[in-house]
Amino acid sequence: MADDSDYKLKCDASLSEEIENVITSPFSPEEEKALVRKVDLTLLPTIWIMYLLSYMDRTNIGNAKISGMQADLDLTSGQYSIALVVFFIGYVVFEVPSNLVLSHTRPSLFLTGIMVIWGALTCVMGVIKDYKHLVVLRALIGCVEAGFAPGVLLVLSSWYKRTEQSKRFGVYISAAILSGAFGSLLAAGIIQGLEGVHGIRGWRWLFIVEGSATVGVAIICAFILPDFPATSKRLSERERYVAITRLATDNVTSLTEDSPELSHWHAVVESAKDWRTWGFVIGYMVIVGSSTLSYFYPTLVEGLFGDSSTERVNFLTVPIYAVAFVCTAITAYFSDRIPQWRGLVIAGWLSASLACSIAVCVVYNYTARYVLLVLMAAGLWATNGGTLAYASSAFANMHPQVRGVSLALVNALGNLAQIYGSVGMALAYCY
């Protein structure tokens, strides 16, 4: 009996060793390509639709404003500006803590969970009665949604090599761009089609419909969104090994069972000590502060074309995003091809946007101003995704928890610029 038991143990050990050898054997380029394709087909569409709805829920207040919300709630321009600003206060404060939590949990549960909450809060926006309700809900949505964008940045940086990231970040950012374009079209359709249904104003239906869609999509995405490479249950052991090993060869660190655990405070300190973090924070603040313009596209277009109808204003914002989408796609594609020139590409787009913003102040033809607005927005959107990809690549060799903090700091402090950006543009265009 003892001999049989020893023989069985030896067989089990031998079998385990053979399985381990199969799992950890060298992988071919074809096997790596198959893995990347599988990740692309599950991760990218999922985060794309999630970010599309996230951005739509965040910016639909602009469409609601010109569709009756300002009059119904008796809002002044200053109060509307405050409603924009309070969102970003919570958004900035909770980004780093959210990524610290995410690094110890599952993205498929954490990201979709907060999405359900902010979707429900967006629905409640449809029944607000006054300015106080608006401010409180915008602040709560900002706090909850704070975990989404930096979380997606951490997930993307954990799956792709440095030379693969620009295109994927371009796909991610394109959701926000198309959200702006389709958000205006969808807003026009909802507001026109549901105006007065059950005695409810169209702008209220806008929040209810889009918030409900967010909740529904979040529940579905919980079953699709991959976790981190070492913990994803949607990959086989062999695929997890390939995912981690291929990143290690590109000096991209991953969270594994053998990774040293850092305390939250240690991760924050290590991130704050790294000069790369602050370099990208400053650069991203410049871009995001200017990008706050997107909240005022409907108002700006309305001002350019005078007494245009709400429907026409919503439709005229679409070309702004369409051109931005094309420019962002081209920039993302070539940034992976020529990674050594990414900094110059970003600087070039920023210079072009600056030139357009100066020109729009001295040109008085409405059509010319509209064209300059389109080109300025295209440059800002193209640099947005490019800068995030550049930061992710630069932070690749950081400990994953430190990288999560650094990416959150870049996104959080970059979005801090939206606070003064919102106030400044509201003062310039809304009064």
C-alpha positions as CSV (number, residue, x, y, z in Angstrom):
1,M,0.0,0.0,0.0
2,A,2.9,2.4,0.9
3,D,4.5,1.6,-2.5
4,D,1.3,2.4,-4.3
5,S,0.9,5.6,-2.4
6,D,4.5,6.7,-3.2
7,Y,4.0,5.8,-6.8
8,K,0.8,7.9,-7.0
9,L,2.6,10.9,-5.4
10,K,5.5,10.6,-7.9
11,C,3.0,10.4,-10.8
12,D,1.1,13.5,-9.5
13,A,4.4,15.4,-9.0
14,S,5.6,14.3,-12.5
15,L,2.2,15.4,-14.0
16,S,2.3,18.7,-12.2
17,E,5.9,19.3,-13.5
18,E,4.8,18.5,-17.0
19,I,1.9,20.8,-16.8
20,E,4.1,23.6,-15.4
21,N,6.6,23.0,-18.2
22,V,3.8,23.3,-20.8
23,I,2.5,26.5,-19.3
24,T,5.9,28.2,-18.9
25,S,7.4,27.0,-22.2
26,P,8.5,29.8,-24.7
27,F,5.7,31.2,-26.7
28,S,5.6,32.0,-30.4
29,P,4.8,35.4,-32.0
30,E,1.6,33.9,-33.3
31,E,0.6,32.9,-29.8
32,E,1.3,36.4,-28.5
33,K,-0.7,38.0,-31.4
34,A,-3.6,35.7,-30.6
35,L,-3.6,36.7,-27.0
36,V,-3.4,40.5,-27.8
37,R,-6.3,40.0,-30.3
38,K,-8.4,38.2,-27.6
39,V,-7.7,41.0,-25.1
40,D,-8.5,43.7,-27.7
41,L,-11.8,42.1,-28.5
42,T,-12.9,41.9,-24.9
43,L,-11.2,44.8,-23.1
44,L,-11.4,47.6,-25.7
45,P,-15.1,47.4,-26.7
46,T,-16.1,47.1,-23.1
47,I,-14.1,50.1,-21.8
48,W,-15.1,52.0,-24.9
49,I,-18.9,51.8,-24.3
50,M,-18.3,52.4,-20.6
51,Y,-16.4,55.6,-21.2
52,L,-18.9,56.6,-23.9
53,L,-21.6,56.6,-21.3
54,S,-19.4,58.1,-18.6
55,Y,-18.6,61.1,-20.7
56,M,-22.2,61.4,-21.9
57,D,-23.5,61.4,-18.3
58,R,-20.9,64.0,-17.4
59,T,-21.5,66.4,-20.2
60,N,-25.2,66.1,-20.9
61,I,-25.7,69.0,-18.5
62,G,-24.7,71.3,-21.4
63,N,-27.5,70.0,-23.6
64,A,-29.9,70.2,-20.8
65,K,-29.0,73.8,-20.0
66,I,-30.0,75.1,-23.5
67,S,-33.1,72.8,-23.6
68,G,-34.9,74.4,-20.7
69,M,-33.1,73.4,-17.5
70,Q,-31.7,76.8,-16.9
71,A,-35.1,78.4,-17.1
72,D,-37.0,75.7,-15.2
73,L,-34.5,75.8,-12.3
74,D,-34.1,79.5,-12.5
75,L,-30.3,79.2,-12.8
76,T,-28.0,82.2,-13.2
77,S,-24.8,81.7,-15.3
78,G,-22.8,81.8,-12.1
79,Q,-24.8,79.0,-10.6
80,Y,-24.5,76.9,-13.7
81,S,-20.7,77.4,-13.5
82,I,-20.7,76.2,-9.9
83,A,-22.7,73.1,-10.9
84,L,-19.9,72.3,-13.3
85,V,-17.1,73.0,-10.8
86,V,-18.5,70.9,-7.9
87,F,-18.3,67.8,-10.1
88,F,-14.5,68.1,-10.5
89,I,-13.9,68.8,-6.8
90,G,-14.9,65.2,-5.8
91,Y,-13.6,63.9,-9.1
92,V,-10.1,65.2,-8.3
93,V,-10.1,64.3,-4.6
94,F,-11.1,60.6,-5.0
95,E,-9.1,59.5,-8.0
96,V,-5.9,58.5,-6.1
97,P,-7.8,56.6,-3.3
98,S,-9.9,54.8,-6.0
99,N,-6.9,53.5,-7.8
100,L,-5.3,52.4,-4.6
101,V,-8.5,50.3,-3.9
102,L,-8.6,49.1,-7.5
103,S,-5.0,47.7,-7.3
104,H,-6.2,45.3,-4.6
105,T,-9.5,44.3,-6.2
106,R,-11.1,43.2,-9.5
107,P,-11.7,45.8,-12.2
108,S,-14.7,43.8,-13.5
109,L,-16.4,44.4,-10.2
110,F,-15.0,47.8,-9.0
111,L,-15.4,49.7,-12.3
112,T,-18.8,48.3,-13.1
113,G,-20.0,48.8,-9.5
114,I,-19.2,52.5,-9.5
115,M,-20.8,52.8,-12.9
116,V,-24.1,51.4,-11.6
117,I,-24.0,54.1,-8.8
118,W,-23.3,57.1,-11.0
119,G,-25.9,55.9,-13.5
120,A,-28.5,55.8,-10.8
121,L,-27.5,59.3,-9.6
122,T,-27.8,60.5,-13.2
123,C,-31.4,59.2,-13.3
124,V,-32.2,61.2,-10.1
125,M,-31.0,64.3,-11.9
126,G,-34.2,64.0,-13.9
127,V,-36.3,64.8,-10.9
128,I,-34.4,67.7,-9.3
129,K,-36.4,70.7,-8.3
130,D,-33.9,73.5,-7.7
131,Y,-30.3,74.6,-7.8
132,K,-29.4,73.0,-4.5
133,H,-30.4,69.5,-5.7
134,L,-28.4,70.1,-8.9
135,V,-25.2,70.9,-7.0
136,V,-25.5,68.1,-4.5
137,L,-26.1,65.5,-7.3
138,R,-23.3,66.8,-9.5
139,A,-20.9,66.6,-6.5
140,L,-21.9,63.0,-5.7
141,I,-21.6,61.9,-9.4
142,G,-18.1,63.5,-9.4
143,C,-17.1,61.5,-6.3
144,V,-18.3,58.2,-7.6
145,E,-17.1,58.6,-11.2
146,A,-13.6,59.6,-10.0
147,G,-12.6,56.0,-9.9
148,F,-13.4,55.2,-13.5
149,A,-10.9,57.1,-15.7
150,P,-7.8,56.4,-13.7
151,G,-8.9,52.8,-13.2
152,V,-9.1,52.4,-17.0
153,L,-5.7,53.9,-17.4
154,L,-4.3,51.4,-14.9
155,V,-6.0,48.5,-16.6
156,L,-4.8,49.5,-20.1
157,S,-1.2,50.1,-18.8
158,S,-1.3,46.6,-17.3
159,W,-2.2,44.7,-20.5
160,Y,-0.1,46.3,-23.3
161,K,3.5,46.9,-24.3
162,R,4.8,50.5,-24.6
163,T,4.6,50.4,-28.4
164,E,1.0,49.1,-28.3
165,Q,-0.5,51.7,-26.0
166,S,-1.0,54.7,-28.1
167,K,-3.6,53.0,-30.4
168,R,-5.4,51.6,-27.4
169,F,-5.5,54.9,-25.6
170,G,-6.7,56.4,-28.9
171,V,-9.6,53.9,-28.9
172,Y,-10.4,54.8,-25.3
173,I,-10.4,58.6,-25.9
174,S,-12.4,58.2,-29.1
175,A,-15.3,57.2,-26.9
176,A,-15.4,60.6,-25.3
177,I,-15.1,62.3,-28.7
178,L,-18.0,60.3,-30.2
179,S,-19.9,60.8,-27.0
180,G,-19.8,64.5,-27.7
181,A,-20.9,64.0,-31.3
182,F,-23.6,61.3,-30.7
183,G,-24.5,62.8,-27.3
184,S,-25.7,66.0,-29.0
185,L,-27.7,64.0,-31.6
186,L,-29.1,61.7,-28.9
187,A,-29.9,64.7,-26.7
188,A,-31.7,66.3,-29.5
189,G,-33.7,63.1,-30.2
190,I,-34.6,62.5,-26.6
191,I,-35.5,66.1,-25.9
192,Q,-37.7,66.5,-29.0
193,G,-39.2,63.0,-28.9
194,L,-40.0,62.9,-25.1
195,E,-40.8,66.6,-24.5
196,G,-44.0,66.6,-22.3
197,V,-44.4,62.8,-22.2
198,H,-46.2,62.0,-18.9
199,G,-45.9,65.7,-18.1
200,I,-42.1,65.6,-17.9
201,R,-39.8,68.1,-19.7
202,G,-37.5,66.8,-22.4
203,W,-34.3,67.7,-20.5
204,R,-35.4,65.7,-17.6
205,W,-36.0,62.7,-19.8
206,L,-32.4,63.2,-21.1
207,F,-31.0,62.4,-17.6
208,I,-33.4,59.5,-17.0
209,V,-32.8,57.7,-20.3
210,E,-29.0,58.1,-20.3
211,G,-28.7,57.2,-16.6
212,S,-30.8,54.1,-17.1
213,A,-28.7,53.0,-20.1
214,T,-25.6,53.4,-18.0
215,V,-26.9,51.1,-15.2
216,G,-28.0,48.5,-17.8
217,V,-24.6,48.5,-19.6
218,A,-22.7,48.3,-16.4
219,I,-24.4,45.1,-15.3
220,I,-23.6,43.5,-18.7
221,C,-20.0,44.7,-18.6
222,A,-19.4,43.1,-15.2
223,F,-19.5,39.7,-17.1
224,I,-17.2,40.8,-19.9
225,L,-14.5,43.2,-18.6
226,P,-11.2,41.4,-18.0
227,D,-9.3,41.8,-14.7
228,F,-5.5,42.2,-14.4
229,P,-3.4,39.7,-16.4
230,A,-2.3,37.7,-13.4
231,T,-5.9,37.4,-12.0
232,S,-8.2,37.4,-15.1
233,K,-10.5,34.4,-15.0
234,R,-11.2,34.9,-18.7
235,L,-7.7,33.6,-19.6
236,S,-6.2,30.2,-19.3
237,E,-3.1,29.6,-17.1
238,R,-1.0,29.6,-20.3
239,E,-2.5,32.8,-21.5
240,R,-1.9,34.5,-18.2
241,Y,1.7,33.4,-18.3
242,V,2.1,34.8,-21.9
243,A,0.4,38.1,-20.9
244,I,2.8,38.6,-17.9
245,T,6.0,37.4,-19.6
246,R,5.6,39.5,-22.8
247,L,5.1,42.6,-20.7
248,A,8.2,41.8,-18.6
249,T,10.3,41.6,-21.7
250,D,9.2,45.2,-22.5
251,N,10.0,46.3,-18.9
252,V,6.4,46.7,-18.0
253,T,5.7,45.5,-14.5
254,S,2.6,43.5,-13.6
255,L,0.8,42.6,-10.4
256,T,1.4,38.9,-9.6
257,E,1.3,36.7,-6.6
258,D,5.0,37.2,-6.2
259,S,4.9,41.0,-6.4
260,P,5.9,42.8,-3.2
261,E,3.0,44.5,-1.5
262,L,3.3,48.2,-0.8
263,S,1.3,50.1,1.7
264,H,-1.0,52.8,0.4
265,W,1.1,55.5,1.9
266,H,4.4,54.0,0.5
267,A,2.9,53.9,-3.0
268,V,1.8,57.5,-2.8
269,V,5.2,58.6,-1.5
270,E,7.1,56.7,-4.2
271,S,4.9,58.3,-6.9
272,A,5.3,61.8,-5.5
273,K,9.1,61.4,-5.4
274,D,9.3,60.6,-9.1
275,W,9.8,63.6,-11.3
276,R,8.1,61.9,-14.2
277,T,4.8,62.1,-12.3
278,W,5.0,65.9,-12.0
279,G,6.2,66.5,-15.5
280,F,3.1,64.8,-16.9
281,V,0.8,66.5,-14.4
282,I,1.9,69.9,-15.6
283,G,1.6,69.0,-19.2
284,Y,-1.8,67.3,-18.8
285,M,-3.1,70.3,-16.8
286,V,-2.4,72.5,-19.9
287,I,-4.4,70.2,-22.1
288,V,-7.3,69.5,-19.9
289,G,-7.8,73.1,-18.8
290,S,-8.2,74.0,-22.4
291,S,-10.4,71.0,-23.1
292,T,-13.0,72.3,-20.6
293,L,-14.2,74.1,-23.7
294,S,-16.2,71.0,-24.6
295,Y,-18.8,71.8,-21.9
296,F,-19.5,75.1,-23.6
297,Y,-19.6,73.9,-27.3
298,P,-23.5,74.2,-27.4
299,T,-23.3,77.7,-25.8
300,L,-20.4,78.8,-28.1
301,V,-22.1,77.5,-31.3
302,E,-25.4,79.2,-30.2
303,G,-23.4,82.5,-29.8
304,L,-21.7,82.1,-33.1
305,F,-24.9,81.6,-35.1
306,G,-27.2,83.9,-33.2
307,D,-30.8,82.8,-32.8
308,S,-30.4,79.2,-33.9
309,S,-32.8,76.6,-32.6
310,T,-31.8,74.2,-29.9
311,E,-31.9,71.4,-32.5
312,R,-29.6,73.2,-34.9
313,V,-27.1,74.0,-32.1
314,N,-27.0,70.4,-31.1
315,F,-26.4,69.3,-34.7
316,L,-23.7,71.9,-35.3
317,T,-21.6,70.5,-32.4
318,V,-21.2,67.2,-34.3
319,P,-18.6,68.3,-36.8
320,I,-16.4,69.5,-34.0
321,Y,-16.1,66.0,-32.6
322,A,-16.1,64.3,-36.0
323,V,-12.9,66.1,-37.0
324,A,-11.4,65.5,-33.6
325,F,-12.1,61.8,-34.0
326,V,-10.2,61.6,-37.3
327,C,-7.2,63.6,-36.0
328,T,-7.0,61.5,-32.8
329,A,-7.1,58.2,-34.7
330,I,-4.3,59.3,-37.1
331,T,-2.2,60.6,-34.2
332,A,-2.6,57.4,-32.2
333,Y,-1.7,55.1,-35.1
334,F,1.5,56.9,-35.9
335,S,2.5,57.5,-32.3
336,D,3.0,53.7,-31.9
337,R,5.0,53.6,-35.1
338,I,7.3,56.5,-34.1
339,P,7.3,56.4,-30.3
340,Q,10.5,58.4,-30.1
341,W,8.7,61.4,-31.6
342,R,5.6,61.4,-29.4
343,G,6.7,64.5,-27.5
344,L,7.1,66.5,-30.7
345,V,3.7,65.3,-32.0
346,I,2.0,66.5,-28.8
347,A,3.8,69.8,-28.9
348,G,2.8,70.3,-32.5
349,W,-0.9,69.8,-31.9
350,L,-0.8,72.1,-28.9
351,S,0.9,74.8,-30.9
352,A,-1.8,74.4,-33.6
353,S,-4.6,74.7,-31.0
354,L,-2.9,77.8,-29.5
355,A,-2.7,79.4,-33.0
356,C,-6.4,78.7,-33.6
357,S,-7.4,80.1,-30.2
358,I,-5.5,83.3,-30.9
359,A,-7.0,83.6,-34.4
360,V,-10.6,83.1,-33.2
361,C,-10.2,86.3,-31.2
362,V,-9.3,88.5,-34.1
363,V,-11.5,86.9,-36.8
364,Y,-15.1,88.2,-36.9
365,N,-16.6,86.1,-39.7
366,Y,-18.9,83.5,-38.0
367,T,-18.1,80.7,-40.4
368,A,-14.4,81.2,-40.0
369,R,-14.7,81.3,-36.3
370,Y,-16.6,78.0,-36.4
371,V,-13.8,76.4,-38.5
372,L,-11.2,77.6,-36.1
373,L,-13.2,76.2,-33.2
374,V,-13.3,72.8,-34.9
375,L,-9.5,72.8,-35.6
376,M,-8.7,74.0,-32.0
377,A,-10.8,71.2,-30.5
378,A,-9.2,68.6,-32.8
379,G,-5.7,69.5,-31.6
380,L,-6.7,69.4,-28.0
381,W,-8.4,65.9,-28.3
382,A,-5.5,64.5,-30.2
383,T,-3.0,65.5,-27.5
384,N,-5.3,64.2,-24.7
385,G,-5.0,60.6,-25.7
386,G,-1.4,61.0,-26.8
387,T,-0.3,62.4,-23.5
388,L,-2.0,59.7,-21.4
389,A,-0.4,57.0,-23.6
390,Y,3.0,58.7,-23.2
391,A,2.6,58.9,-19.4
392,S,1.6,55.2,-19.2
393,S,4.6,54.2,-21.3
394,A,6.9,56.4,-19.2
395,F,5.5,54.9,-15.9
396,A,5.7,51.3,-17.3
397,N,8.6,50.2,-15.1
398,M,7.1,51.5,-11.9
399,H,5.6,49.1,-9.3
400,P,2.0,48.6,-10.5
401,Q,0.6,50.2,-7.3
402,V,2.9,53.2,-7.7
403,R,2.0,53.4,-11.4
404,G,-1.7,53.4,-10.5
405,V,-1.1,56.4,-8.1
406,S,1.0,58.2,-10.7
407,L,-1.6,57.8,-13.4
408,A,-4.4,58.8,-11.0
409,L,-2.4,61.9,-10.0
410,V,-1.9,62.9,-13.6
411,N,-5.6,62.5,-14.4
412,A,-6.7,64.0,-11.1
413,L,-4.5,67.1,-11.0
414,G,-4.9,67.5,-14.8
415,N,-8.7,67.6,-14.2
416,L,-8.1,70.1,-11.5
417,A,-7.6,72.5,-14.4
418,Q,-11.2,71.9,-15.3
419,I,-12.2,73.8,-12.2
420,Y,-10.6,77.1,-13.1
421,G,-11.2,76.3,-16.8
422,S,-15.0,76.0,-16.2
423,V,-15.1,79.2,-14.2
424,G,-13.0,81.2,-16.6
425,M,-15.0,80.1,-19.7
426,A,-18.3,80.6,-17.9
427,L,-17.3,84.1,-17.1
428,A,-16.2,84.7,-20.7
429,Y,-19.1,83.2,-22.6
430,C,-22.1,82.9,-20.3
431,Y,-22.5,86.4,-19.1
